[in-house]
Amino acid sequence: MSIANGSFKNAETYHKLLRPKFQSTCISIITEPCFYEKEALITEKTFMAFMGGTIPIWFGGWKNATAMRNLGFDVFDDVINHSYDNIEDDRERISTAVKELDRLNDTDLYKLHANCKQRFVKNQQWLKGPEFVDQFLPLKI
């Protein structure tokens, strides 16, 4: 797994531009740049989705849901079928993720978001907490 090291400008961008967008969003479709490689690549897109209080579904890297679960995040396995995460073939992985989005079309997203609120807060607290950050020390920013 790789974690891209962004700048502090990402936090500024989040608060000024993206936070208002996330307030009316339930599910984040995350398009990470690592597509063909057989490793997870986690960038600010994933972390912003967690900070925004949304349910993630990844279009891109292989094993991203697994990587985030292993880092201690709730990836909402009871809501999203992340089976696409284990598919090595990139086209099949994306096709399976699209089918999962199609399945969610019949879901009341307002109700779903309200039911997951405490879980969003827990992910946000974990992301900002010292236990999470300490996993990556020494990290020079």
PyMOL commands that set and color helices and strands:
alter all, ss='L'
color gray80, all
select helices_A, chain A and resi 9-22+44-51+64-70+82-86+90-104+109-115+117-128+130-134
alter helices_A, ss='H'
color red, helices_A
select strands_A, chain A and resi 2-3+27-30+41-42+55-58
alter strands_A, ss='S'
color yellow, strands_A
deselect
rebuild
show_as cartoon
